[in-house]
């Protein structure tokens, strides 16, 4: 039907959509479809893109392959919402249909100003005129492209801003994922990058008009930290500058950096006049198996909201949903705050609207056990004391705490996912969002988070161990999602 590395036009998508009603029905019948996460109707979803709020409406774009579940093509899908519970799905909005992006409309961001949304993204090109390309330092084009919109649905023509030739000469062909922000009256753009020696970094550009961009600096660690930094996001939060990015090629260190690729938050002090900077702290943003390429934005209330891809590239574990023609999802939205000296992720307040009003409150004492059989739920656990404990999240999935180590164990329910761990000196609280085939665990009010897909459909909640406190279990309803090309 569609060939990789061939242009795709809106008319192609519409033809495919009309011809594949049976495909949509097959995917919709999968019992592993998620209740309260955004996912593709069919096919593949990855990075959230162009996140913004415009005239009260939140726009959530995302990397999308509607034709098959392995991500061979790259379009931008589109959801909108006003409250993060009721959504509208629109047909894809951005296609690899030009000479700038013929082999993929890759990831990018949005910047809202002067009653319009300006988008920036990477157009991917791959060349096949020679057989000696390594597609790292040769054989690939990486274009930075922009377009604008007055409503988030209709767009101006694409405009080429930079090509591979505009990046520093010692860079590889892997430059992508522009994110734009403003500081002291100047616009800045960060781009994920890899140099020719295989060192990961972020390139910083500046502009006075969002059209002409000049190279300003590169941001990296003193010691090499991976070979490529994807999906950079540089922002100020409560007086601290934070750089979120996804370093690839970082070796595991004990229980840290256990995934094939990482997602980190770095504290950075940056002088935008002298370009002097210092990275003072690097932490994993998530401890689970399935978290990558997050993007943040400021909403009209001034909240810094984060949404991530509930997946990861190049993993050796799998998702059985591919059998039904779809794969991956986005995380629940999270608000970022600084608490003391630490970056905190909190589930967005609007998600409380998912609670049905049915709640169960259980007290647990030393060596007592509480049991329930919910599958889709939110559990809030407040510990008065906890020396050790083992909590079953559903049949085959456990969360245990022993010797200051908190361990998520998926057993045979992970389809190749096994255990992930984090050191927690004192376990004070858990907030668990369990969907049909995913779990997001917020530890100590968001100091640490585990995000993972899980594949057991047998509900069970139990807790035992040397601990005392209270657990509240809320039944949750599903998102309301309207729209689609056929409505």
C-alpha positions, 0 to 999 in steps of 0.5 A: 500500500505505502512504501517506506521513504516515499512521499505521503499526501493527505489524499493518500491517507484519505484513500487508505482510511476509506478502504480499511474499515475492517482494520479499525474494527479489529484494533477497536476490539482488542481488550488491551485498548487503554481507557484513559490514555491517548493511543492510535486508532490504528497503527503506531504512535510515538513522540508527542509533538507541538504541545500547546494551549491556544484560546483555551484548547489544548492541542496534542500532536504526535508521531503517527503511522496509521497504516501499520503498527511498526512505525515505518512512516511518520505523519503528525496525528492530532487530538484536542481537549479542553479538560484532559478528559474529553477529547476530539480526534482529528485526521492527521495534519502534517504529512511527508509530502514535500522535498523538505521532508519526503522521508518523514515528518519527524518531531517538533514543537509549537510556540504560541505568540501574536494570536498564532501558533508557529510550529517547528519540526524536522524533515527527514531525508535519506539518500540512496544514490550511493552504497557506501553511506553509513547514514550517521555521518553521510547519506541523510538530510535533516531539515528544520522546517516551520509553518504557522496556524491561526487555529491549530487545524489549518496551516500555512505552507512549509518554510525551510529554515535550516538544512544539514549544511547550516549546522556546525561542520563537525556534526553528524547527520543526526540533528533533530527535534527543535524546541523553541522558547523565549528569553530576554527578548530573544528566541532560542531553539534547542536541537538534539545532536550527535557529532562526528565522533559520536558524542551526544549534545544539544545545539543552541540557536538564536533568532530575533524573528523566528525565521533567521536562526544563527548558531550560538552554542553546544551544550554537553557534559564534560565527560561523554554521556551517550552518543546522541541526545534526542528530544531536548527541552530547555525551560525555567521552572521556579527559578531553576533551568532544566534540560530534559533530553533523551541520551542514547548509548549511556551504559547501565550503572547499577540500577540506573540507566537500565533501559536501552535509551534514557530520559534524563532531567539535567539542572543547568545554569546558563548565562545567555550573554556569555554562553557559559554554563554548568550542568550540576545534576543529572537524574532519570526522569522515569524509572519504568520500561516505557517512557521516552521523548517527553515534551513540556509546555506552559498552559494558560494557567502558567502550569508546566505540563509534560506528556511523554511517549509511553514506549521506547525505541530499540527495546528488546521487549515487545507489545502484543497489541501489534497482533491487533494492528496498533502499538504504543500510547502517550502518558497521562499529563503531568505537572512539573514543579520544584519541591525543595531542590528536586524536580517533581512530576504530579498527575494533572489535577484534571485527572480526578474527573476520571474518578467515578465516585466509587472508592474503597478505603483500606487500613493496613497494619503490621503484617496484615493483608488487604485484597481487591480485584480491580483492573483499572483504578487509581490507588493512593497509598499513604504510609505511616511507617514502611520497613518492607512491603510487597504490593500486587498491582494485578496478577503477575505484577508486583511492587516491593520495598526492601532495604531502601530499594523499590522494585517493579517486577512484571514477571511474565506479564512484561513480554520481555520486561523484567524488573526496574528499581530505584533507591528510596530512603523512606517510602512515604506514599504511592499514587498508582494509575493502572489502565488495561495495559499500562501502569504509572506509579508516582512515588513520594508525591512524584519524586520518582515515577515508573511508567510501563506497559503491562499485559495481564488482564486479571485484576488483583490488588493486595499488600502485605509486609512490615508497614502501616497506613491507608490505601484508597482505591478509586474506580476510573472511567474512560476518556471520552473521545469523539471525531475521526475522519469518518465523523 
